[in-house]
Amino acid sequence: MSVQRAALYPVSLCVLLLASACASTGASDSKASAEAALQAAFEQELAPATPEEIAEVQRADALTRANFWAGEFRKDPTNLETTIQFTRVLREIGSHERAIDVLSGAIPAHPQSAELQLIMGRALMSEGRVGEAAESFFQASVIAPQDATTHAALGLALDRLERHRDAQTSYLRALELDPARASTLANYGLSLALTGDLAGAEAQLRKAYDLPDADGRVRQNLALILGLQGEFDAMRAADPHAPTRTMEANVTTIRGLLAPARNYEALVMDGADTPAPQIQQAPEQREPERRGVPQLRGSLSSR
C-alpha cells in the first residue's frame, strides 16, 4: 500500500464521523422542534379563553355558549367565574340536572359564593325540588345578606312551600334593600293574596305597576287581584291589552269564585324561571281543573 493511499484513511474516517454527527444532530433538532410544537399546542389548548374570545362567544346562541363554557370548565373546573357561566348556560338550555351535578361539586370548593347558591336554587326549583331550593336560597341570603335577589328568591321558594308568612318576611327584606324591584313587589302582593289580604295585594301590585320595569305580567296580576275583589271594570282597565275573549273568561271564572265565597286555592304559582302570570289561560290552553276549582294562574318570579 502506498503512503499516499494509507494517509487517506484517517481523512475519510473523519469525514464519515463528521457526517454521522451532523445527521444525529439534525435528528435531535427535528425531534426537539416537534416536541416543542406539541407542547405549545397542548399549552394553547389548556390556556383560558382571552377576554376577546369570551366577548365574542357571549353574543352567540345558547348552545354555542354551552359548548364554549363546557370546554373552559374542562380546562379548569376550579375557576369560579367559569363555573358560574357554565351552569347559567346549562340552565338556559334546559339542562337543569347537569347544572345541579356541576354545582354539587363546585359549591364546596366555593362556600362563599352566593351566586352559585342562587343558580343551584333556581335549578332545583326547575326540577320541582322546592325544599332543597329553599335551603340553597337561604344559604345565599346568609352569604350575601345585602343582596335583595337572595331574599326575593327565598320568598318565592317559601311561598311554593305554602309558608306564606315567612315568604312575606323575605320579600319585605328584599324590598328594604331595593324598594323599586317590580318583580318582588308583584310577588309580595300575590303572597298577600294567598293569605287573604287582597287590599294589601292590590297596594303592592299598584306600586309595581307604576315602575318603569313593570311588564305585562304585573298588569295581569293586578287585574287578577282587582277581579277577585269584584272590581271588574278596574280589572279590564288594569290590563287593557288582554284579549277580550280571555278577559271575559277570567271575569266568568272570578265571578264563580266570589259566589258564595272567595277561594284562594285558585291562585297557582308557576315555576321560578317562568314568571309569566296569565290570570287564566285561554280555553283551548287551560290546564285540567284541580278538585273542581277553576284555575287562575298568578305566577311568582325568583328573578
C-alpha positions in Angstrom: 0.0 0.0 0.0 1.4 3.3 -0.8 1.9 6.0 1.8 -0.4 8.3 -0.1 -3.3 5.8 -0.1 -2.7 5.0 3.6 -2.9 8.6 4.5 -6.4 8.9 3.0 -8.0 6.6 5.6 -7.8 8.9 8.6 -9.2 11.7 6.5 -12.0 9.6 5.1 -12.8 8.4 8.6 -13.0 11.9 9.9 -15.4 12.9 7.1 -17.6 9.9 7.9 -17.7 10.6 11.6 -18.5 14.3 10.9 -21.3 13.4 8.6 -22.7 11.0 11.1 -22.5 13.6 13.8 -24.3 16.1 11.6 -27.1 13.6 10.9 -27.5 12.8 14.6 -27.6 16.5 15.5 -30.2 17.2 12.7 -32.5 14.4 14.0 -32.2 15.6 17.6 -33.1 19.2 16.5 -36.1 17.9 14.5 -37.3 15.8 17.4 -36.9 18.8 19.8 -38.8 21.1 17.4 -41.7 18.6 17.1 -41.9 18.2 20.9 -41.8 21.9 21.4 -44.6 22.3 18.9 -46.7 19.7 20.6 -46.1 21.3 24.0 -47.1 24.7 22.6 -50.3 23.3 21.1 -51.1 21.5 24.4 -50.5 24.6 26.4 -52.6 26.7 24.0 -55.4 24.1 24.3 -55.3 24.4 28.1 -54.9 28.2 28.1 -58.1 30.0 29.3 -60.0 32.0 26.7 -59.0 35.5 26.1 -61.3 38.4 27.0 -61.9 39.0 23.3 -62.9 35.3 22.7 -65.3 35.5 25.7 -66.8 38.7 24.5 -67.4 37.2 21.0 -68.9 34.0 22.3 -71.3 35.8 24.6 -73.0 37.1 21.5 -73.6 33.6 20.2 -76.6 31.4 20.7 -77.1 29.4 23.9 -75.9 26.1 22.5 -72.7 27.6 21.2 -72.1 29.3 24.5 -72.8 26.0 26.3 -70.1 24.2 24.3 -67.7 27.0 24.8 -68.1 27.1 28.6 -68.0 23.3 28.8 -64.6 23.5 27.2 -63.5 26.2 29.6 -64.8 24.2 32.5 -62.8 21.1 31.4 -59.7 23.3 31.3 -60.1 24.5 34.9 -63.1 23.2 36.9 -61.9 25.2 39.9 -62.4 28.6 38.3 -65.4 30.3 39.9 -66.4 32.6 37.1 -66.2 29.8 34.6 -68.4 27.6 36.8 -71.0 30.4 37.1 -71.1 31.0 33.3 -71.2 27.3 32.6 -74.1 26.5 35.0 -76.0 29.6 33.9 -76.0 28.5 30.3 -76.8 24.9 31.2 -80.0 26.2 32.8 -80.6 28.3 29.8 -80.6 25.3 27.5 -82.8 23.3 30.0 -80.0 21.1 31.4 -81.0 21.7 35.0 -79.9 18.2 36.2 -76.5 18.7 34.7 -76.2 22.1 36.3 -77.1 20.6 39.7 -74.4 17.9 39.2 -71.8 20.5 38.4 -72.8 22.8 41.3 -72.9 19.9 43.7 -69.1 19.6 43.2 -68.4 23.3 42.8 -70.2 24.7 45.9 -68.0 23.0 48.5 -65.0 24.5 46.7 -66.5 28.0 46.7 -68.5 28.0 50.0 -68.8 31.8 50.0 -70.3 32.2 46.5 -73.9 33.4 46.8 -74.2 33.3 43.0 -73.6 29.5 42.9 -76.2 29.0 45.6 -78.7 31.1 43.7 -78.1 29.2 40.5 -78.4 25.9 42.4 -81.7 27.1 43.9 -83.1 28.0 40.6 -82.1 24.7 39.0 -83.7 22.8 41.9 -86.9 24.9 41.5 -86.9 23.9 37.8 -86.7 20.3 38.8 -89.5 20.7 41.4 -87.2 20.2 44.4 -88.6 23.2 46.2 -87.4 22.3 49.7 -83.8 21.9 48.6 -84.1 25.1 46.6 -85.3 27.0 49.7 -82.2 25.7 51.5 -79.9 27.0 48.7 -81.7 30.4 48.6 -81.4 30.6 52.4 -77.6 29.9 52.2 -77.3 32.6 49.5 -79.1 35.1 51.8 -76.7 34.3 54.6 -73.7 34.7 52.4 -75.0 37.9 50.8 -77.4 39.4 53.3 -77.3 42.8 51.5 -78.3 41.3 48.1 -82.1 41.8 47.5 -82.1 39.0 45.0 -81.3 36.3 47.6 -84.2 37.3 49.8 -86.6 37.6 46.9 -85.7 34.1 45.7 -86.1 32.7 49.2 -89.5 34.3 49.4 -90.6 32.6 46.2 -89.5 29.2 47.5 -91.2 29.7 50.8 -94.4 30.6 49.0 -94.2 27.4 47.0 -93.9 25.5 50.3 -97.0 27.4 51.5 -95.0 29.1 54.2 -96.6 32.4 53.1 -95.9 34.4 56.3 -92.2 33.5 56.1 -92.2 34.3 52.4 -93.6 37.8 53.1 -90.8 38.4 55.6 -88.3 37.6 52.9 -90.0 39.8 50.4 -90.0 42.7 52.9 -86.3 42.3 53.5 -85.7 42.3 49.7 -87.8 45.5 49.4 -85.9 47.2 52.2 -82.7 46.6 50.2 -84.3 47.5 46.8 -87.7 49.2 47.1 -88.1 49.5 43.3 -88.0 45.8 42.4 -91.2 45.4 40.4 -91.0 41.6 40.4 -90.6 41.5 44.2 -93.4 43.9 44.7 -95.6 41.7 42.5 -94.6 38.5 44.2 -95.2 40.1 47.6 -98.6 41.2 46.5 -99.5 37.7 45.3 -98.2 36.2 48.5 -100.5 38.6 50.5 -103.4 37.4 48.3 -102.6 33.8 49.1 -103.2 34.7 52.8 -106.4 36.5 52.0 -105.2 40.1 52.1 -106.5 41.3 48.8 -106.3 45.0 49.7 -102.6 44.6 50.7 -102.0 42.7 47.5 -103.6 45.4 45.4 -101.5 48.1 47.1 -98.2 46.2 46.3 -99.2 45.4 42.8 -100.1 49.0 42.1 -96.6 50.1 43.3 -95.1 47.6 40.9 -97.5 48.7 38.1 -96.1 52.3 38.4 -92.5 51.3 38.0 -90.7 51.6 34.6 -89.6 48.0 34.5 -93.1 46.6 35.1 -94.3 44.4 32.3 -97.4 42.6 31.2 -97.2 40.1 34.0 -97.6 42.8 36.6 -100.7 44.1 34.7 -102.1 40.6 34.6 -101.6 40.0 38.3 -103.1 43.4 39.2 -106.1 42.6 37.1 -106.4 39.3 38.9 -106.5 40.9 42.3 -109.0 43.5 41.2 -111.2 40.8 39.8 -111.1 38.8 43.0 -112.4 42.0 44.7 -115.3 42.2 42.2 -113.9 45.3 40.6 -114.4 44.1 37.0 -114.2 47.5 35.3 -111.0 48.2 37.1 -109.8 44.8 36.2 -110.3 45.4 32.5 -108.6 48.9 32.8 -105.6 47.4 34.5 -104.9 45.1 31.6 -106.3 46.8 28.5 -104.2 44.7 26.1 -105.6 41.4 27.2 -107.7 39.7 24.5 -111.4 40.3 25.1 -112.1 36.6 24.9 -109.6 35.8 27.6 -110.7 38.7 29.8 -114.4 37.7 29.7 -113.4 34.1 30.5 -111.5 35.4 33.5 -114.4 37.5 34.7 -116.7 34.5 34.5 -114.3 32.4 36.4 -113.8 35.0 39.1 -117.5 35.6 39.5 -117.8 31.8 40.2 -115.1 32.1 42.9 -116.9 35.1 44.5 -120.2 33.2 44.9 -120.7 32.1 47.5 -117.2 32.8 48.8 -113.7 33.5 47.5 -111.5 30.5 47.1 -107.8 31.4 47.3 -106.7 27.9 46.2 -107.2 29.2 42.7 -104.0 31.3 43.0 -101.5 28.9 41.5 -97.8 29.6 41.3 -95.7 28.6 38.3 -92.0 27.7 38.2 -89.3 30.0 39.3 -87.9 30.5 35.8 -91.2 31.3 34.1 -92.7 34.3 35.9 -95.4 34.8 33.2 -98.6 35.1 35.2 -101.6 34.8 33.0 -104.7 35.2 35.1 -106.3 32.4 33.2 -105.3 30.6 30.1 -107.5 30.7 27.0 -110.0 27.8 27.0 -108.0 25.8 24.4 -104.9 26.1 26.6 -106.4 25.7 30.0 -104.9 23.2 32.3 -107.1 20.5 33.9 -109.1 21.7 36.9 -108.0 20.6 40.3 -110.5 19.4 42.9 -113.2 21.2 40.9 -111.7 24.6 41.4 -111.2 26.7 38.2 -107.5 27.6 37.8 -106.3 31.2 38.0 -102.6 31.4 37.1 -100.7 34.0 39.2 -97.0 33.4 38.9 -94.2 34.3 41.1 -90.7 35.0 40.0 -87.4 34.5 41.6 -85.6 36.9 39.3 
